[in-house]
Amino acid sequence: MNSAIVQPFNRDYTQAVKRLIFLLSLFGAVPAAAQVDTAEIDRRASLLMTQLEMTGLAVAVVENGKTTFAKGYGETLRDSGQMVTPDTVFRWASVSKGIASNTVLSLVEEGNLNLADSAEALAPSLDLPGPRSRDVNLVHLLSHQTGIVRNAYDTRIESGKGAKPTRTELSKLGVLCAPGTCHTYQNVAFDASAEIIERQTGLPYKTVVQTRVFDPLDMESASVTLEGLTTSKDWAKPHGRYGKRIDSVKPTYYRVPAAAGVNSSVRDLAKWMTAQFPESGKIPADRLSALQTPIVQTRSEQRYMNRRYSDLQNSHYGLGWRIYDYHGHKVVGHRGGVQGYRALVMFDPEKQSGIAMLWNSPHSRPTGLQLEFLDQLYGLPKRDWLRLNEKT
């Protein structure tokens, strides 16, 4: 792999973390590692399910590389009596991006691609604007540094248009910045990675990720199609605000499978998360380093975090993953949302510990549980990140 093009760990970030740890140590304030209280995670998740907006939820906790907790809450379909279990299948939405990045890098390792290759040259449907469009390489593509407006033409995908015809029209957009100089989150452009994978292997994207990711990790419930979701023995149906049933699964984002097409149970999502730990041996260490290296600052993401989850700082994007600082610890994760579904993972690769969550409603409140998990992991004071206003 040509790793030189992947920027090294941001020096300012590293020095800031070191200074913070040093200052805290002077006052004996460096939090000790703590065992996660999964009974408390369970209690808080159960309390979360009393909120009107919740229908179903699945949570898995991994500690020291092992899944120590996995449980379902609520129903797959409102008022059906069909209960969510750890094996109920949900949609990953944008958490899917890590699968695509991992698969591209596996092809790089085999010598089929180079990270410096032009994305336009590799994906014929990708037509970016500006005189420097051919400079957009694979790193820029997978870290959302194409230079075009964020979420470009998502509305066209949502209206039913195909990914390839939509990508051919990206050239009509203006250029916000030169390639590789700013972060503008994408789905349509990012999905060019699926086209690249298919052209390099001669196989459908769903087949490649099945054989390169799902099968080796024993992710038995995982798939990348609408049919893969709806033919599952146990799958969660989509819901809107306050549990209103959505009649059918919206198929649109399955048309950009690299960006938002994966389905699985929370048990299998935890297997994918566990594979991100270097000591697991599931994915080559050099590849994990490339995927999880902070490449570009994500200022809009940081503004969102400052409003809702302020302890997540120094937001960056790597290759299909978001990277933050949490009280001096590097944490990696991603969130995702499509109509009627939400998903997230958050983990500390050094401590080999993390949390995975899937739910079948459009609300962001469950996101707070990942911070309650991190507070436990690092021995920090208990805080009500779920905003449940529980009386103690």
C-alpha positions in Angstrom: 0.0 0.0 0.0 1.2 3.5 -0.8 0.8 4.8 2.7 2.8 8.0 2.1 -0.2 9.8 0.7 -2.2 9.1 3.9 -1.3 12.0 6.1 0.3 11.1 9.4 -1.5 11.6 12.7 -2.0 15.3 13.1 1.0 16.6 15.1 -1.1 19.4 16.8 -3.6 16.8 17.8 -0.9 14.5 19.2 0.8 17.3 21.1 -2.4 18.6 22.6 -3.3 15.2 23.9 0.1 14.7 25.4 -0.1 18.1 27.1 -3.5 17.3 28.5 -2.4 14.0 29.9 0.7 15.6 31.4 -1.3 18.4 33.1 -3.8 16.0 34.5 -1.1 13.8 35.8 0.4 16.7 37.8 -2.9 16.8 39.8 -3.4 13.0 39.9 -6.4 13.4 37.7 -5.7 11.0 34.9 -8.8 8.7 35.0 -8.0 5.0 35.6 -9.3 2.4 33.2 -12.6 1.1 34.4 -14.7 -2.0 33.7 -17.9 -1.1 31.9 -21.0 -1.7 34.0 -23.2 -3.4 31.4 -26.0 -3.7 34.0 -26.1 0.1 34.0 -26.0 0.3 30.2 -28.9 -2.1 30.2 -30.8 -0.1 32.8 -30.3 3.2 30.9 -31.2 1.6 27.5 -34.4 0.2 29.1 -35.2 3.7 30.5 -34.6 5.2 27.0 -37.2 2.8 25.6 -39.9 4.5 27.8 -39.6 7.5 25.5 -42.5 7.9 23.1 -40.3 8.2 20.1 -38.6 4.8 20.5 -39.9 1.6 18.9 -37.0 -0.8 18.8 -33.3 -0.8 19.8 -30.4 -3.2 19.8 -27.1 -2.6 21.8 -23.8 -4.5 21.9 -20.8 -3.7 24.1 -17.3 -5.0 23.4 -14.6 -5.0 26.1 -11.0 -6.1 25.6 -11.9 -7.5 22.2 -14.8 -9.6 23.4 -18.6 -9.0 23.2 -19.7 -8.8 26.8 -23.2 -7.6 26.3 -25.8 -7.8 23.5 -29.5 -7.2 23.9 -32.6 -6.1 22.1 -35.3 -3.7 23.4 -38.8 -2.9 22.2 -40.4 -4.1 19.0 -39.5 -4.7 15.4 -43.0 -3.4 14.5 -45.0 -1.1 16.8 -47.7 -2.9 18.8 -46.9 -6.3 17.1 -45.4 -8.1 20.1 -42.5 -9.0 17.8 -39.6 -8.2 20.1 -36.1 -7.0 19.0 -33.3 -9.4 19.8 -29.5 -9.1 19.3 -30.0 -11.0 16.0 -32.7 -8.6 14.6 -31.5 -7.0 11.4 -31.5 -3.2 11.0 -29.9 -0.9 8.4 -26.5 0.6 9.0 -27.0 3.7 6.8 -23.7 5.7 6.6 -21.9 3.3 9.0 -21.6 1.3 5.8 -18.8 3.6 4.5 -16.2 1.8 6.6 -16.9 -1.4 4.7 -16.3 0.3 1.3 -13.0 2.0 2.5 -11.7 -1.3 3.9 -12.5 -3.1 0.7 -10.8 -0.5 -1.5 -7.7 -0.7 0.7 -7.7 -4.5 0.4 -7.4 -4.0 -3.4 -4.6 -1.5 -2.9 -2.7 -4.1 -0.8 -3.0 -6.6 -3.7 -1.5 -4.1 -6.1 -4.6 -3.5 -8.1 -4.9 0.2 -7.1 -2.8 3.0 -5.8 -4.2 5.5 -3.3 -2.8 8.3 -5.5 -4.8 7.1 -8.5 -7.4 9.5 -9.9 -10.9 8.6 -8.8 -12.4 9.8 -12.1 -10.1 7.6 -14.1 -11.2 4.6 -12.1 -14.9 5.3 -12.0 -16.2 6.4 -15.4 -19.5 7.7 -14.1 -17.7 10.1 -11.7 -17.6 13.5 -13.4 -16.5 16.2 -10.9 -16.4 20.0 -11.6 -13.4 22.2 -12.0 -10.0 22.1 -13.9 -8.4 19.9 -11.1 -11.1 17.2 -11.0 -8.6 14.6 -12.1 -6.5 15.4 -9.0 -9.2 13.9 -6.8 -7.5 10.6 -5.7 -8.8 7.6 -3.7 -7.8 9.2 -0.4 -9.8 12.4 -1.3 -12.8 10.3 -2.3 -12.9 8.1 0.8 -12.3 11.1 3.2 -14.9 13.4 1.5 -12.4 15.9 0.1 -13.7 16.1 -3.4 -14.3 19.9 -3.1 -18.0 19.9 -4.0 -20.9 20.9 -1.8 -21.7 18.5 1.0 -24.4 15.8 0.4 -24.3 16.8 -3.3 -27.4 15.5 -5.1 -28.7 13.3 -2.3 -32.1 14.7 -3.1 -31.8 13.1 -6.6 -31.0 9.7 -5.1 -33.9 10.1 -2.7 -36.2 10.9 -5.6 -35.3 7.6 -7.2 -32.5 8.4 -9.6 -29.7 5.9 -10.1 -26.2 6.6 -8.7 -24.2 6.5 -12.0 -26.5 8.9 -13.9 -26.4 11.2 -10.9 -22.6 11.1 -10.7 -22.3 12.2 -14.3 -24.0 15.4 -13.4 -21.8 16.4 -10.5 -19.7 18.4 -13.0 -22.5 21.0 -13.1 -21.8 22.0 -9.5 -19.5 24.7 -8.3 -16.2 24.1 -6.6 -16.0 25.0 -2.9 -12.3 24.2 -2.5 -9.4 22.6 -4.2 -9.3 18.8 -4.0 -7.8 17.7 -0.6 -8.2 21.0 1.1 -11.6 20.8 2.8 -14.1 18.2 4.1 -17.6 18.1 2.4 -19.5 15.0 3.3 -20.8 12.9 0.3 -22.9 9.9 -0.6 -23.2 10.1 -4.3 -19.5 10.8 -4.9 -18.4 8.4 -2.2 -20.3 5.6 -3.8 -17.9 5.8 -6.8 -15.9 3.5 -4.6 -18.4 0.7 -5.2 -18.0 1.3 -9.0 -14.3 1.1 -8.6 -14.4 -2.1 -6.6 -16.7 -3.7 -9.2 -14.5 -2.6 -12.2 -11.4 -3.9 -10.5 -12.8 -7.3 -9.5 -15.3 -7.9 -12.2 -17.9 -8.8 -9.6 -20.9 -7.1 -8.1 -20.2 -4.9 -5.0 -22.4 -7.1 -2.8 -20.4 -10.2 -3.8 -17.1 -8.6 -3.1 -17.9 -7.4 0.4 -19.6 -10.7 1.1 -16.4 -12.7 0.3 -13.9 -10.1 1.6 -15.7 -8.9 4.8 -18.9 -10.6 5.9 -17.8 -14.2 5.4 -14.3 -13.9 7.0 -15.8 -12.1 10.0 -18.7 -14.6 10.3 -21.2 -11.9 9.9 -24.1 -14.2 9.1 -26.9 -11.6 9.0 -25.0 -9.0 6.9 -26.0 -8.0 3.4 -26.0 -5.0 1.1 -29.4 -5.0 -0.6 -33.0 -4.3 0.1 -33.8 -7.9 -0.4 -31.1 -8.9 2.1 -33.0 -6.9 4.7 -36.6 -7.9 3.9 -35.9 -11.6 3.4 -34.2 -11.8 6.8 -36.0 -14.1 9.3 -36.0 -11.3 11.9 -35.8 -7.7 10.7 -36.9 -4.3 12.2 -39.5 -2.3 10.2 -39.0 1.4 9.8 -40.8 3.9 11.9 -41.2 7.7 12.0 -41.8 10.1 14.8 -43.5 8.8 17.9 -43.7 5.3 16.5 -45.7 5.9 13.3 -45.2 3.0 11.0 -43.6 3.6 7.6 -45.4 1.3 5.2 -42.3 0.2 3.3 -38.6 0.4 3.3 -37.4 3.2 1.1 -35.0 1.6 -1.4 -33.2 4.8 -2.6 -30.0 4.6 -0.6 -29.4 1.0 -1.6 -28.6 2.5 -4.9 -25.4 3.9 -3.3 -24.4 0.7 -1.4 -20.9 1.8 -0.6 -22.3 4.9 1.1 -25.3 3.5 2.9 -26.3 0.0 1.9 -25.3 -2.4 4.6 -27.8 -4.3 6.9 -27.0 -6.6 9.8 -27.8 -7.4 13.4 -26.1 -5.6 16.3 -24.3 -8.8 17.0 -22.7 -8.7 13.6 -22.1 -4.9 13.8 -20.1 -5.7 17.0 -18.0 -8.2 15.0 -17.2 -5.5 12.4 -16.3 -3.1 15.2 -14.1 -5.7 16.9 -12.2 -6.3 13.7 -11.1 -2.6 13.9 -8.9 -3.4 16.9 -5.3 -4.1 15.8 -4.9 -6.9 18.3 -7.9 -8.8 16.8 -5.7 -9.8 13.8 -8.8 -9.7 11.6 -7.6 -6.8 9.4 -4.0 -6.0 8.6 -2.5 -3.5 11.0 -1.3 -1.2 8.2 -4.8 -1.1 6.8 -6.3 -0.2 10.1 -3.8 2.5 10.6 -4.6 4.0 7.2 -8.4 3.8 7.9 -8.2 5.4 11.3 -5.6 8.1 10.8 -7.1 11.6 11.1 -6.8 13.1 7.6 -9.1 16.2 7.5 -10.7 18.3 10.1 -14.5 18.2 10.1 -15.5 21.6 11.4 -19.2 21.3 10.9 -19.2 18.0 12.8 -17.3 19.7 15.6 -19.9 22.5 15.8 -22.6 19.8 16.1 -20.7 18.0 18.8 -20.1 21.3 20.7 -23.9 21.8 20.8 -24.9 18.2 21.8 -21.9 16.1 22.9 -19.2 18.6 23.8 -16.7 16.2 25.3 -16.0 14.8 21.8 -13.4 17.1 20.5 -10.9 17.5 17.6 -13.2 16.0 15.1 -11.5 14.5 12.0 -12.3 12.2 9.2 -10.1 9.3 8.1 -11.0 6.8 5.4 -14.7 5.9 6.1 -14.3 6.6 9.8 -14.7 9.6 12.1 -12.0 10.2 14.7 -12.3 12.3 17.9 -10.5 13.0 21.1 -12.4 12.1 24.3 -10.5 13.3 27.4 -7.2 12.4 26.0 -8.2 9.2 24.3 -8.4 8.6 20.5 -11.9 7.2 19.8 -13.2 6.2 16.3 -16.7 5.7 15.1 -19.5 6.7 12.7 -23.2 7.4 12.8 -25.8 6.9 10.1 -29.4 7.6 9.3 -31.9 6.7 6.5 -35.6 6.9 6.6 -36.8 5.0 9.7 -33.4 3.8 10.9 -30.4 5.0 12.8 -27.0 3.3 13.6 -23.8 4.0 15.3 -20.5 2.6 16.5 -17.9 4.2 18.8 -14.7 2.5 20.0 -11.3 2.9 21.5 -8.9 0.8 19.3 -6.2 0.8 22.0 -8.5 -0.5 24.7 -10.2 -2.8 22.3 -13.6 -1.6 23.6 -16.6 0.0 22.1 -20.4 0.2 21.7 -22.7 -0.6 18.8 -26.3 0.5 18.5 -29.1 0.1 15.9 -32.7 1.4 16.1 -35.7 1.7 13.9 -36.8 5.3 14.4 -35.4 8.6 13.2 -34.3 10.1 16.6 -30.9 11.2 17.8 -31.4 10.8 21.5 -29.9 7.2 21.7 -26.6 8.7 20.5 -26.0 9.9 24.1 -25.6 6.3 25.3 -22.2 6.1 23.5 -20.9 8.9 25.7 -22.3 7.2 28.8 -20.3 4.1 27.7 -17.1 6.2 27.2 -17.5 7.8 30.6 -17.7 4.3 32.2 -14.7 3.1 30.1 -12.5 5.9 31.3 -13.7 6.1 34.9 -15.3 9.5 34.4 -18.2 10.9 36.5 -21.6 9.7 35.5 -23.5 12.1 33.2 -27.0 12.1 31.7 -25.9 12.2 28.0 -29.2 10.6 27.1 -31.0 13.6 28.5 -33.5 11.4 30.3 -33.6 13.7 33.4 -33.6 10.7 35.6 -34.2 11.5 39.3 -31.5 10.1 41.6 
